[in-house]
């Protein structure tokens, strides 16, 4: 019987996007503050950040299961409207949403951990196949391309394109079909205990959660044989 740290059967490594491979820069609240300022509205970054975290947690408390590109955009429209609600009377809310949404399709508003590209390239050189597996929407593909990270992945699997959202078992089964791999051949790495830990493990995958199983994404470079 293989031990918990035996990854010898792993052929594919799937990696989460937001919170794992990329993070908003300098913060969601600061990007929203800049967009609001461009619309003539002044709002404090700390309050915007606080509202974003609260609204996002509330809106993602219950997994949605089935998702589409349309439902994903509607999700973000509702979230942005809720975050900006205290300033709504001074806003063209449609124009603000469009600009806020588009801001997060630009690599300048995201950062990857130092050495992320080298880590991914090193895993590929060692014979691992890489896939991105994320609940992010289509903007993620654009961002990773701009950052030079997309080229390391054989597949970019986004929930709104696959049709199911982590931690839904159907997403992981569909991913296995696309990757041509069995559950025991896949290791998933992410930052969410529910989406990136419980979800893949229920599907029979191996999983490493940042903050629980590993300290940082870079740790997989030493854990994998």
Residue pairs with C-beta under 8 A, 6 or more apart in sequence:
2 8
2 9
5 223
7 187
7 206
7 223
7 224
7 225
8 225
9 184
9 185
10 128
10 185
10 186
10 187
10 206
10 224
11 128
11 129
11 181
11 185
11 186
12 128
12 129
12 130
12 131
12 179
12 181
12 185
12 186
12 187
13 123
13 128
13 129
13 130
13 131
13 186
13 187
13 188
13 189
13 220
13 224
14 130
14 131
14 132
14 133
14 157
14 175
14 179
14 186
14 187
14 188
14 189
14 200
15 21
15 130
15 131
15 132
15 133
15 188
15 189
15 190
15 217
16 132
16 133
16 134
16 188
16 189
16 190
16 191
16 192
16 195
16 196
17 132
17 134
17 136
17 140
17 144
18 24
18 134
18 136
18 140
19 190
19 191
19 192
19 210
20 189
20 190
20 191
20 196
20 210
20 217
21 112
21 113
21 116
21 132
21 144
21 149
21 217
22 110
22 111
22 112
22 140
22 143
22 144
22 147
22 149
23 110
23 111
23 112
24 31
24 104
24 109
24 110
25 108
25 109
25 110
25 111
27 45
27 49
28 48
28 49
28 52
29 45
29 46
29 47
29 48
29 49
29 50
29 52
30 45
30 48
30 49
31 100
31 103
31 104
31 109
32 43
32 48
32 52
32 80
32 83
32 84
32 100
33 43
33 44
33 45
33 48
34 103
35 96
35 99
35 100
35 103
36 42
36 43
36 48
36 84
36 87
36 91
36 96
38 99
39 91
39 92
39 95
39 96
39 99
40 90
41 87
41 90
41 91
43 84
43 86
43 87
48 83
51 82
51 83
51 86
52 79
52 83
55 79
55 82
55 83
56 79
59 75
59 78
59 79
59 82
63 165
63 166
63 167
63 168
63 194
63 195
64 71
64 75
64 165
65 164
65 165
65 168
65 170
66 163
66 164
66 165
66 168
67 135
67 159
67 160
67 163
67 164
67 165
68 160
68 163
69 137
69 138
69 160
69 161
71 160
72 137
72 159
72 160
73 101
73 137
76 97
76 101
76 137
77 97
77 101
80 96
80 97
80 100
80 101
81 88
81 93
81 97
84 91
84 93
84 96
101 139
103 109
104 110
104 139
104 143
105 139
105 142
105 143
106 143
106 146
107 143
107 146
107 147
110 143
110 147
112 147
112 149
113 216
113 217
113 218
115 218
116 149
116 217
117 148
117 149
117 152
119 217
119 218
119 220
119 221
120 130
120 149
120 152
120 153
121 152
122 221
123 130
123 152
123 220
123 221
123 224
124 130
124 152
126 224
128 224
129 154
129 179
130 152
130 153
130 154
131 153
131 154
131 155
131 156
131 157
131 175
131 178
131 179
132 140
132 144
132 153
132 155
132 156
132 157
132 158
133 157
133 166
133 171
133 175
133 188
134 140
134 157
134 158
134 159
134 166
135 158
135 159
135 165
135 166
135 195
136 158
136 159
137 158
137 160
138 158
138 160
138 161
140 156
140 158
141 150
141 156
141 158
144 150
144 153
144 156
150 156
154 179
155 178
155 179
157 175
157 178
159 165
159 166
159 171
162 171
162 174
162 175
162 178
163 170
163 171
163 174
164 170
164 171
164 174
165 171
166 172
166 192
166 195
166 196
166 199
167 194
167 195
167 198
167 199
167 200
167 202
168 199
169 199
169 202
169 203
171 199
172 183
172 199
172 200
172 202
172 203
172 205
173 203
175 186
176 182
176 183
176 186
176 203
179 186
183 203
183 204
183 205
184 204
184 205
184 206
186 200
186 205
186 206
187 205
187 206
187 207
187 208
187 220
187 224
188 196
188 200
188 205
188 206
188 207
188 208
189 196
189 207
189 208
189 209
189 210
189 214
189 217
189 220
190 196
190 197
190 207
190 209
190 210
191 209
191 210
191 211
192 209
193 209
193 212
196 207
196 209
197 207
197 209
197 212
197 213
199 207
200 206
200 207
201 207
207 213
208 214
208 219
208 220
208 223
210 216
210 217
214 220
214 223
